[in-house]
Amino acid sequence: MASYKIGEVAELLGISVDSVRRLADSGQLATVRTAGGQRVVDGRQLARFMAKTPADVKPETTVGRSARNHFQGIVTRVVKDRVMAQVELQAGPYRLVSLISREAADELGLAPGVRAVAVVKATNVMVELPEA
C-alpha cells in the first residue's frame, strides 16, 4: 500500500506542512517513521481521514491560479458492480465522484489510499470570483 510523506499529505489536503504536523502530533492523523526517521502516513489511513473530515477548507486564493482541470487527490472509496465503478476522490477541499468502467478501475488498481488525478472535461464551465 502507498504511503505519503508529510509534504505530499499537505498537498493532498490543501493545507500547510505545519498543519499536517499538528494533526499528527494531536493524534488526529496517524503517522509512522521510516527506517530513515521520516514521518509518513499510510494511504488507507489517509483515505479514511479525508473521507470523514469535512471539506470546509477554502482554497487560499483562486485569483491568478488555474487548476487546468486536473485535480490531484487520493481515492477514498470505490464501489464496483459487474460493469461500472463509482470512484470517489478527495482533492484538497474538493470531493469528486466519477463513474468509469469496472475494467478501467481494475486496470488502474483504484482502491482507497491510491493517489490519483481527476481530469475534468465539461461543456459548461462557470467562473466565479471569491469575496474580497
C-alpha positions in Angstrom: 0.0 0.0 0.0 1.1 3.5 -0.7 2.4 5.8 2.0 2.7 9.5 1.8 5.3 12.0 3.1 4.1 14.9 5.2 4.6 17.3 2.3 2.5 15.1 0.0 -0.2 14.9 2.6 -0.2 18.7 2.9 -0.6 19.0 -0.9 -3.4 16.5 -1.0 -5.3 18.1 1.9 -4.7 21.6 0.6 -3.1 22.7 3.9 0.4 23.6 5.1 3.1 21.1 6.2 2.9 22.6 9.7 -0.8 21.9 9.8 -0.2 18.3 8.9 2.4 18.0 11.6 -0.1 19.5 14.1 -2.7 16.9 13.0 -0.2 14.2 13.6 1.1 15.5 16.9 -2.5 15.8 18.2 -3.3 12.2 17.2 -5.9 13.1 14.6 -3.7 11.7 11.8 -1.6 8.6 12.4 2.0 8.6 11.1 4.8 6.0 11.2 8.5 6.6 11.0 10.5 5.1 8.1 13.9 3.4 8.7 15.4 6.8 7.9 13.2 8.6 10.6 10.9 10.3 8.2 7.2 10.5 9.1 4.8 9.0 6.6 1.0 8.4 6.5 -0.4 5.1 5.3 -2.6 5.6 2.2 -5.6 3.7 3.5 -5.5 5.6 6.8 -5.2 8.9 4.9 -8.2 8.0 2.7 -10.3 7.3 5.8 -9.2 10.6 7.4 -10.0 12.6 4.2 -13.4 10.9 3.8 -14.5 11.7 7.4 -13.0 15.2 7.6 -15.5 17.9 6.4 -14.2 19.6 3.3 -14.9 23.1 4.7 -11.4 24.3 3.9 -11.4 27.1 1.3 -8.6 27.5 -1.2 -6.1 30.1 0.0 -6.7 32.0 -3.2 -8.3 31.5 -6.6 -7.2 34.7 -8.1 -4.4 34.2 -10.6 -4.4 30.4 -10.3 -5.9 27.8 -12.5 -6.2 24.1 -11.8 -6.1 23.5 -15.5 -8.9 20.9 -14.9 -6.5 18.4 -13.2 -7.2 17.7 -9.5 -4.6 15.6 -7.6 -6.0 13.7 -4.8 -6.4 10.4 -3.1 -9.1 7.8 -3.7 -11.4 7.5 -0.7 -14.0 5.0 -2.0 -14.6 2.6 -4.9 -17.9 0.9 -5.4 -18.0 -1.7 -8.3 -20.7 -3.7 -9.9 -20.3 -6.0 -12.9 -20.0 -3.2 -15.5 -19.3 0.1 -13.7 -17.3 1.6 -10.9 -18.1 4.7 -8.8 -14.8 6.3 -7.7 -14.6 9.0 -5.0 -11.6 11.2 -4.9 -10.7 13.8 -2.3 -8.6 16.6 -3.8 -7.9 19.1 -1.1 -11.3 20.5 0.0 -13.0 19.1 -3.1 -14.8 15.7 -3.3 -15.0 14.4 -6.8 -17.1 11.4 -8.0 -16.5 9.6 -11.3 -18.3 6.8 -13.0 -16.0 4.7 -15.1 -16.0 1.2 -16.4 -15.1 -1.6 -13.9 -12.4 -2.7 -16.3 -10.7 0.7 -16.2 -10.9 0.8 -12.4 -9.4 -2.7 -12.2 -6.6 -1.8 -14.7 -5.7 1.3 -12.8 -5.8 -0.5 -9.5 -8.1 2.1 -7.9 -8.7 1.5 -4.2 -8.9 3.7 -1.1 -5.5 5.2 -0.4 -4.3 5.3 -4.0 -3.1 8.7 -5.3 -4.9 9.7 -8.5 -5.6 12.7 -10.7 -9.2 13.6 -11.7 -9.3 15.2 -15.1 -12.4 17.2 -15.7 -13.8 18.0 -19.1 -17.1 19.9 -19.2 -19.1 21.5 -21.9 -20.1 24.3 -19.4 -17.7 25.9 -17.0 -18.7 28.6 -14.7 -16.2 31.1 -13.4 -16.7 32.9 -10.1 -14.6 35.4 -8.1 -14.2 35.0 -4.4 -15.4 37.6 -1.9 -12.8 40.3 -1.4 
